[in-house]
Each structure stands twice: as structure tokens, then as C-alpha cells.
Amino acid sequence: MISPVINEIQNYRKVKERLELKRKKELEKQKKLQSSLRKELLKLNAKKIVFTNGSTDHVSNITKHLGIDDLFD
């Protein structure tokens, strides 16, 4: 007979593994989207500018997160 504590530990590990797998899949999906966005932006042979009502720091953070910060003037 498995003690309730051991059972809870096993359940916790299973949930943790599922969440980690889900996180990895989401990161892979984001990388694919970032890559395709970057490819499309590189196809544009024009000066690229970000228009926003947000702060410069916010734009910098977002474009870095997307991996496209070096594509804008």
C-alpha cells in the first residue's frame, strides 16, 4: 500500500513534468513565430520604424523579446 504522502509526491512530479513539457512546446512555437516574423521583415527593403504610444523602453523590450530589435532604425 502506497502512503498518501508518496502518492502526492508522485502526482506532483507528474504534473510538474506535464507543465514543463507544455512550456517547452510553447517556447518552440514562439521561436518559430519569431523566426517567420524576422524572415518577413528582412524581405522588406525599406527603412523600418516602430510607431507606438508606448515608451521607448517598452518598444525596446518587446522587439528584443521577439528577436527583431536589430531590424529597426
MARBA-3410 file (N, C-alpha, C, O; in Angstrom, 1 decimal):
73
0.8,-1.2,0.0,0.0,0.0,0.0,0.9,1.3,0.0,1.8,1.4,0.8 ~ 0.6,2.2,-0.9,1.3,3.4,-1.0,0.8,4.4,0.0,-0.4,4.7,0.1 ~ 1.7,5.1,0.7,1.2,6.1,1.6,0.7,7.3,0.9,1.1,7.6,-0.3 ~ -0.2,8.0,1.5,-0.7,9.3,0.8,0.3,10.3,0.5,0.2,11.0,-0.5 ~ 1.4,10.4,1.3,2.4,11.4,1.1,3.2,11.0,-0.2,3.5,11.8,-1.1
3.5,9.7,-0.3,4.2,9.2,-1.5,3.4,9.4,-2.8,3.9,9.8,-3.8 ~ 2.1,9.1,-2.6,1.2,9.3,-3.7,1.1,10.8,-4.2,1.1,11.1,-5.4 ~ 1.1,11.7,-3.2,1.1,13.1,-3.6,2.4,13.6,-4.2,2.3,14.4,-5.2 ~ 3.5,13.0,-3.8,4.8,13.4,-4.4,4.8,12.9,-5.8,5.2,13.6,-6.7 ~ 4.3,11.7,-6.1,4.3,11.2,-7.4,3.3,12.0,-8.3,3.7,12.3,-9.5
2.2,12.4,-7.8,1.3,13.2,-8.6,1.9,14.6,-8.9,1.7,15.1,-10.0 ~ 2.6,15.2,-7.9,3.2,16.4,-8.1,4.3,16.4,-9.2,4.4,17.2,-10.1 ~ 5.1,15.3,-9.2,6.1,15.1,-10.2,5.5,15.0,-11.6,6.0,15.5,-12.6 ~ 4.4,14.2,-11.7,3.7,14.1,-13.0,3.2,15.4,-13.5,3.3,15.7,-14.7 ~ 2.5,16.2,-12.6,2.0,17.5,-13.0,3.2,18.4,-13.4,3.1,19.1,-14.4
4.2,18.4,-12.7,5.4,19.2,-13.0,6.0,18.8,-14.3,6.4,19.7,-15.1 ~ 6.1,17.6,-14.6,6.6,17.1,-15.9,5.7,17.6,-17.1,6.2,18.0,-18.1 ~ 4.4,17.5,-16.9,3.5,17.9,-17.9,3.6,19.4,-18.2,3.5,19.9,-19.3 ~ 3.7,20.2,-17.1,3.8,21.6,-17.2,5.1,22.0,-17.9,5.1,22.9,-18.7 ~ 6.2,21.3,-17.6,7.5,21.6,-18.2,7.4,21.2,-19.7,7.9,22.0,-20.5
6.8,20.1,-20.1,6.6,19.8,-21.5,5.8,20.8,-22.2,6.1,21.2,-23.3 ~ 4.7,21.3,-21.6,3.9,22.3,-22.2,4.6,23.6,-22.4,4.5,24.2,-23.4 ~ 5.5,23.9,-21.4,6.3,25.1,-21.5,7.3,25.0,-22.7,7.5,26.0,-23.4 ~ 7.9,23.9,-22.8,8.9,23.7,-23.9,8.2,23.8,-25.2,8.8,24.4,-26.2 ~ 7.0,23.2,-25.4,6.3,23.3,-26.6,5.9,24.7,-27.0,6.0,25.1,-28.1
5.5,25.5,-25.9,5.2,26.9,-26.2,6.4,27.7,-26.6,6.3,28.5,-27.5 ~ 7.5,27.4,-26.0,8.8,28.1,-26.4,9.2,27.8,-27.8,9.6,28.7,-28.5 ~ 9.0,26.5,-28.2,9.3,26.1,-29.6,8.4,26.9,-30.6,8.8,27.3,-31.6 ~ 7.1,27.0,-30.2,6.1,27.7,-31.0,6.5,29.1,-31.1,6.4,29.7,-32.2 ~ 6.9,29.8,-30.0,7.3,31.2,-30.1,8.5,31.4,-30.9,8.6,32.4,-31.7
9.5,30.5,-30.9,10.7,30.6,-31.7,10.3,30.5,-33.2,10.9,31.3,-34.0 ~ 9.4,29.6,-33.5,9.0,29.5,-34.9,8.4,30.8,-35.4,8.6,31.3,-36.5 ~ 7.5,31.3,-34.6,6.8,32.6,-34.9,7.8,33.7,-35.1,7.7,34.5,-36.0 ~ 8.7,33.8,-34.1,9.7,34.9,-34.2,10.6,34.7,-35.4,10.9,35.7,-36.1 ~ 10.9,33.5,-35.8,11.8,33.3,-36.9,11.0,33.7,-38.2,11.6,34.3,-39.1
9.7,33.3,-38.3,9.0,33.7,-39.5,8.8,35.2,-39.6,8.8,35.8,-40.7 ~ 8.5,35.9,-38.4,8.4,37.3,-38.4,9.7,38.0,-38.9,9.6,38.9,-39.7 ~ 10.8,37.5,-38.4,12.1,38.1,-38.7,12.3,37.9,-40.2,12.8,38.8,-40.9 ~ 12.0,36.7,-40.8,12.2,36.5,-42.2,11.4,37.4,-43.0,11.9,38.0,-44.0 ~ 10.1,37.6,-42.7,9.3,38.5,-43.4,9.8,40.0,-43.3,9.7,40.7,-44.3
10.2,40.4,-42.2,10.7,41.8,-42.0,12.0,41.9,-42.8,12.2,43.0,-43.4 ~ 12.8,40.9,-42.9,14.1,41.0,-43.7,13.8,41.1,-45.2,14.6,41.7,-45.9 ~ 12.6,40.7,-45.6,12.3,40.7,-47.0,12.0,42.2,-47.4,12.1,42.5,-48.6 ~ 11.6,43.0,-46.5,11.2,44.4,-46.8,12.5,45.2,-47.0,13.3,45.3,-46.1 ~ 12.6,45.8,-48.2,13.8,46.6,-48.5,13.5,48.1,-48.3,13.6,48.9,-49.2
13.1,48.4,-47.1,12.8,49.8,-46.7,13.2,50.0,-45.3,13.4,49.1,-44.5 ~ 13.3,51.3,-44.9,13.6,51.6,-43.5,12.4,51.2,-42.7,11.2,51.5,-43.0 ~ 12.7,50.6,-41.6,11.6,50.1,-40.7,11.6,50.9,-39.4,12.6,51.1,-38.7 ~ 10.4,51.4,-39.1,10.2,52.2,-37.9,9.0,51.7,-37.1,8.1,51.3,-37.7 ~ 9.1,51.8,-35.8,8.0,51.4,-34.9,7.3,52.6,-34.5,7.9,53.5,-33.9
6.0,52.6,-34.8,5.1,53.7,-34.3,4.3,53.2,-33.1,3.7,52.1,-33.2 ~ 4.4,53.9,-32.0,3.7,53.4,-30.8,3.4,54.6,-29.9,4.0,55.7,-30.0 ~ 2.4,54.4,-29.0,2.2,55.4,-28.0,2.8,55.0,-26.7,2.6,55.6,-25.6 ~ 3.5,53.9,-26.7,4.2,53.4,-25.6,5.6,54.0,-25.4,6.0,54.8,-26.3 ~ 6.3,53.7,-24.4,7.6,54.3,-24.1,8.7,53.6,-25.0,8.5,52.5,-25.5
9.8,54.3,-25.2,10.9,53.7,-25.9,11.4,52.5,-25.2,11.8,51.5,-25.9 ~ 11.4,52.5,-23.9,11.9,51.3,-23.2,11.0,50.1,-23.5,11.4,48.9,-23.7 ~ 9.7,50.3,-23.6,8.7,49.2,-23.9,9.0,48.7,-25.3,9.0,47.4,-25.4 ~ 9.1,49.5,-26.2,9.4,49.1,-27.6,10.7,48.3,-27.6,10.8,47.3,-28.3 ~ 11.7,48.8,-26.9,13.0,48.1,-26.9,12.8,46.7,-26.3,13.4,45.7,-26.8
12.1,46.6,-25.2,11.9,45.3,-24.6,11.1,44.3,-25.5,11.5,43.1,-25.6 ~ 10.1,44.8,-26.1,9.2,43.9,-27.0,10.0,43.4,-28.2,10.0,42.3,-28.5 ~ 10.7,44.4,-28.9,11.4,44.0,-30.1,12.6,43.0,-29.7,12.9,42.1,-30.5 ~ 13.2,43.2,-28.6,14.3,42.3,-28.1,13.7,40.9,-27.8,14.2,39.9,-28.2 ~ 12.5,40.9,-27.2,11.8,39.6,-26.9,11.5,38.9,-28.2,11.6,37.7,-28.2
11.1,39.6,-29.2,10.7,39.0,-30.4,12.0,38.7,-31.3,11.8,38.0,-32.3 ~ 13.1,39.2,-30.9,14.3,38.9,-31.7,14.4,39.7,-33.0,15.1,39.3,-33.9 ~ 13.8,40.9,-33.0,13.8,41.7,-34.2,14.3,43.1,-33.9,14.2,44.0,-34.7 ~ 14.9,43.3,-32.7,15.4,44.7,-32.3,16.4,45.3,-33.3,16.5,46.5,-33.4 ~ 17.2,44.4,-33.9,18.3,45.0,-34.8,17.8,45.3,-36.2,18.5,45.8,-37.0
16.5,45.1,-36.4,15.9,45.4,-37.8,15.3,46.8,-37.9,14.9,47.2,-39.0 ~ 15.2,47.5,-36.8,14.5,48.8,-36.8,15.5,49.9,-36.6,16.5,49.8,-35.9 ~ 15.2,51.1,-37.3,16.1,52.3,-37.1,15.6,53.1,-35.9,16.2,54.1,-35.6
END
